[in-house]
């Protein structure tokens, strides 16, 4: 029989996330919104473990711990709180708490704590040290085996990818809006599709919208549709993407590129759960989950007045960060193998692998274009290979070079410098590559759409 866990928290959304995550991992989780309800639940049907928030209306988590020590002294309790106070941790451990977690709770740490408590022998009270306030790290913790998803995308084994999977498991079953953060080409749309596929909306449409190409009336029509004659070129009625996705998920890629006017319309649709076609006076109810992605610093956009703060908070109920490939080198051999399979299939080749020198170059190269660049490099190298394995000669010149790290030192992260320096660096990059915008964008570590927006912002397109 599954172990029973009682989660006690006045934040129902957080409780439901914990419940869904632990249920998926084989536990039976019930919920209580306050201490009195929790104590009544324990009296009727004692669980195997209690997870309790500290700060709640009425009695707090410490008071509940004291009550449990009186009535159910063998029942383990883990205290959770958003206030990372070491003195509270010491007090909780001295009072008999089995462990202590700070919010936002890391799902893998929570699962490890729960398993350690429920699957191991009870810890002797004498062994509880006042200094033992941190979640114990188990070096032998389970690892995620490399595997392919149903759509053929490889699952990584890096720490970041494990965390991404844990966060997907945690938030996918909930109705929360999610922002996926990361550089261009890191796999943000894949994460969005996984969130949809593992949600209760999996059988409904997943509609992806590239916000980088939308502005003004075009965006309104794309999002919400239009009626015939509403503007020049509207020769027939059109169903918008929100309406087409009703019941499912709308993925807004590069949300930071939307104009301020379109952001206003989007916020209204999200808040009111209804849309109005351009040129119509009729509201249409829609039920969609919003997942957004960006490689922009939206907080910086808010500061500049380019992005609405209320829209940001409406979208950012949960965030997932996808690290660039250069920070996920553990995943690189897995992606290399997968991209090799895809290239063999597409090109009708039968290359068996990569030489050790090629793999070394792969590991050393900083991959400014991330997975998108890596996939293209592998495909090109497979096409050019004359032997059974990919050798150095098949790689692009920038990878064969002994000094390919130099451009990385010259790479400018536009998210952390002032507007004046940003403009200067864009001009320098454009001049250096003779106004080849693709190369300039790569040098500046941004995608082309973002570069075009920056060029227009600073009046460089004259």
N, C-alpha and C positions, 0 to 999 in steps of 0.2 A: 504493500500500500504506500502511496506517496506521503511524504512527511507534510504535516500541516503547519502553516505559518500564518500568524495574525499580524497584519500591517496596520499600524495605528498612526493616522495623520489627518489633520483637518484640511489639508490640500488634496481634494479628491482626484484631481488630474494626476498629481504625482503618485498617489496611491494606486491608481489604475495602471499607470505605467509599470510600477513595481510588480503589481499583480500579474499583468500580461507577460512580463519578462520571466518571472519565476515560474509561472504556470507552464510556459513553454519549455522550461528546463526541468520539468518533472515534479514540481511541488504543487501542493494544493493551498492556495492563498485566499484568506478571507480578509475583509476590511472593517475597520472601525474608525469613526470620525473624531472620537474624543476618548478620554480616559475612562469615564463611567461606562460607555458602551463597550469598551475593550474589556473591562473587568467583568461585565455581565457575560460577554461572550466566552471569556476564559472559565467562568463559573459553570456555564452550561456545557461547554465542550473544550477542554484544555488543548491548546495547540502544542506543537513540539518546539516552537520558537516564536518569539515576539520581536518584531521590528517596530520601534516606536520613535516618532518625532519627539523633540525635546519641548519646543515652545508650542503649546496649544491652548485654546480658550479653556478657562477653568483650571483643572489640575494639569501639571506639566508631566513630562516623561519621567523625571526623577521621582515625583510623587507616586506615579504608577509603579515604578521599580520597587519602591518601598512597600507598596501594597502587595505586589507579587511575592516579595521575599517573605511576607507573613503568611499568605494563603497557599502559594505554590512555590516553595523554596527551590525546587529543582528545575523550574522552568527558565531556560536561558532567554536573556533579553539583550538586543543590540540597539543602542541609542543612536539616532540620527538627528543632526541639527545643522542649520545653516550658519550657526555661530561657532566658528572654530576656536573655542576657548580651551586652552590647555588645562586650566584649573577645573573646568567643567568635566573634561575627560578624566582627570585624576579622581575627581569626586565620584563620577559614575562608576569607574572601575573599582574604587574602594567600596562602593555601595553594593557591588555584586554584578554589575553589567558585564556581559561576556565579551563585548567589543564595542567600538565607537566609530562611527562614520560621519564625515562632514558632507553636507550638500554643496554643490550638486554631486550626488552619489555616483561613483564610477560603477557601471554595471558589472564589470569583471571582478572588481574588488568585492562588491556586494555578494555575488555568486560564490566567490572563494570563501568569504567569511561564513556564509550560510552552510556551505558544504563542510567546511572544517568543523563547525559546531555540531552539525547533525550527523556527520558520518564518522566522527572520532569519539573517543571516550571523553566523558565530562572532565573539564579541567579542574584540578583541585583548587579550592579557594586559596590555599596557602601559596599557590604559585602565582597568584595575581599580583603583579607589581604595580605600584603607583605610577611608574614611569612607562608602563606598557600601554601607551595611548594610541599608537598608530596601527593601522591595519597590517597584519603580518603578511609579508610577501613570500609566496611559496615558489622557490626557484624551479620546482618540478611541476608547475601549473600546466594544465593541458594546453597544447598548442593547436592551432588551426591548420589542418592538413590542406595542402594545395589541392584545389579542385576547380572544375568548371561549373558555372551556373548553367541553367537550361538554355540561355541565349548564347552560350559559348564563351562568356567572359571569364577570365581566370581570377580565382580568389587568391589574394596575396597572403603572405605569412609575416609581414613586418608588424611591428608594434602598432603603427598607425592603422594598418588594414584590419588588425584584430579589433582595435577600438571602434573602427567604422562599423564592422559587422555587429559588434555588441550594441552600438547605438541604434543601428537599423533594427535589430531584434527588439530593442526597448521601445522605440517610438513608432515603428511601422503600424502596429495594431491600433494606435490611438488616432484621434482626429486632429492632432496638432499640426499646425503649419510648420514647415521646416525650411531653413536656409542652408544651402550647401556651399561652403567656402573653399576656394582653391584656385590656383593658377589655371590658365587655359590649357586644355589637353590632359588634365589629371584624371578624368573619369567621373566628373560630377553628374552627367546625365545617367551613367550606369547606376550610381548610387540612388538617384531619383527613381529609376525604374525598379530597383530592388525594393525601395520603400513602398512603391505601388503594388508590386507583386506579392509582398508579404502582408498587405493590409486587407481589411474587409472589403475594399473596393477592387480587389484584384480581377474580378470578372467584368469590370466596367472599363470604359475607355481611358487610356493614358494619352494625353495630348500635350506635345511639346511645342512651345512657342519661342522663337528666337527674338528676344526683345531688342537685340542690337540693330535690327533692320527696320524697326517700327517707329513711327512718329505721327503725332497729330491724328488726323482723320483716318489715316491708314490703320493705325493701331486700334482705334475705336472700332472700326469695321472688322478687323481681324479678331479682336477679343469678343465683341458683342454682336457682330453682324450688322446688316443694314437693310432698309426697305428700298424698293425700286424708286428711282428718281430722287433719292435723298441728297445726292451730290453728283457732279459730272462723272460719268462713267458707271454709275449705279444702274445698270440696265435691267437688273432683276433682283429679287429678294436674295439675301445671303444669310446663312446660318453662321453665327460666330463660333469661335473655338470653345468658349465657356459653355455655350448651349450644347455643342457637340459632345463635350466631356461630361455632361450632366450625370451624376452618380459616380463619377470616377475622379481622376486626378489631372490637374493642370500643372505642367512644369514650365515655369517662366525662366528661361535661360538668359543669363547676363541681365538680370533685373536692373542693375545699376545704370544701364544705358537708356532707360525709358525717360521720355521728357516729363517735366513736372506736371503738365496738363494731363497726360495719360495716367500718371500716378494718382491724380485726384479721382479719375474715373475708376481706376482699379480698386482704390480704397473703398469707394462707395459700393462696388459690386461685392467685395469681400465682406464688408460690414452688414449689408442689407440682404445678402444672399439672393440678389435678383439683378437682372441686367435689362438694359433697354437698347434695342437695335437703333442704330443711327437713323434719324428721320422718323422714328416711331414715338408714340406717346404711351405705349403699352409696356408695362413691366412684366418680365418673364422670370419666375423663380428658378434658381439653379442650386444644385447641391454638389459642390466640388471641393476637393481638398487641394490646397495650394502648396506646391513645393517650388522654391526659387533657388537659383544658383547665381553666383557672382564671383568675378575675380577682382572686383573693385572693393575699396575700403568704404563701405556704406556710411560708417560713422564720419569719415572725412567728407563724404558727400553731404551729410546732414549739416556739418559745420559750414560748408560753403553755400548751403542753401540749394543744392542740386537734388537732394533726395529728402522726401518727407519723413520726419521722425515718426509720425503716427503710423505711416505705412510700414516702416521698418519694424516697429514693435508688433504690429499685427502679423507680419510675416515671420518674425524671429521668435516663435514660441519654443523652438528647439533648433540648435545649429549643429552641423557636422562639418568638420574640417578635413579636407583631403590634402595631404602633404604632397609637395612636388616629388617627382621620381628621384631626384638627387638625394632626397632625405629618406627614400624607401628602397635602398639598394638590395635589401633582402628579397624584395619582390622581383627584382630585375631578371634573374634566371628563369622564373616562372613565366613572365611575360614574353621573354625571348623565345621560349619553347612554344608558347601559344601562337605568337605572331609568325613563327616559322611554319607551323601547321597551316595557318590561314594562307600564307604566301604560297606554300607548296600547292595547295588546293586551287588557288586562284590562277597561278601561273603554269600549272601542269608540271611542276618540278618534283623531285624526290630528294631534296637535300636533307641529310640526316642530322646535322648539327652545326656547331660553331667551333672553330679552333680555339685553343686556350688563349692565344694572343688576341683574338677577336673578343672573347669574353672579358679579358682584362681591359681592353679598350672600352667595352660597354660599361664596366664597373667604374672606370675613371672619368668618363665623359659626364658633364654636368646636366645634359638633356634639358636645355632651356625650353624646348617644345613639348617636354614631358612625353606621355604615352603616344600622343599623336605623331610626334617626331620619331619616336622609337619604332613604331609600327611601320612607318614609311621607310626608315633606314633598313629594317629587316627585309621588307619586300624588295627594295632595290638591290640589296646584297644577294638575295636569293636569285633574282633575275640575272645578275652578273656572274654568279658563281659557275665555274667550269668543272669543279670537282665535286666530290660527295659531301664536302663540308664547306662552310663559308670561311674564306681566308681573308687576311688583312687587305689584299688587293681589291676585294669587292666592296670595301667600305668607302664612304664619302671621304673626301680629302680632309675635312675638318675633324674626323675621328682618327684618321691615320697620323695626323700631325702630332709631333712631340710636345707642342705648345698650345694645345687647344684650350688649356685652362686660362690663357690670357684674356680672351673675350669675356669670360665670366667676371674677371676682375673689373673690366670696363662696363659690365652690365649695370644698368641703373634701375633700381626699384622705385618706380614713380609714386609708390604709395607712402613713402616716408620722407619726401623732400618738399620744399616749399614750391609755390606756384612759379615764382621767378626762375628758380633753378630748373624746375621741370620743363618750362618752355625752352630754356637755353639748351638743355640736354636733348630735347626733341629736335631742335634745329641742328645741333651738332651731328646727331645720328643721321638725319636726312641728308645732310651735306656729305657725310662720310661715305654713304652708300649710293650717292648720286640720285637721291630721292626715290629709291626703290623702297616703297612703303612696307613690303613684306619683310625685307631684310632689316629695316629700321625697327619694325615692331619686335622682331626676334632679338635684336640688340638691346632694346629697352625692356625686354621681359614682359611684354603685353601682347594681346592679340590685335589683329589688324583693325577690327571694329573699334576697339578702344582707342587706337592711334588716330583713326579718322575723327573720332569725337574730340580728342585732344587738339587735333589740328584745327578743327572748326572753332573750338573754345578759345584758342589763342590767336585766331585770325591768320593762320599760316597757310591757308589754301588759296591765297591770292596768286 
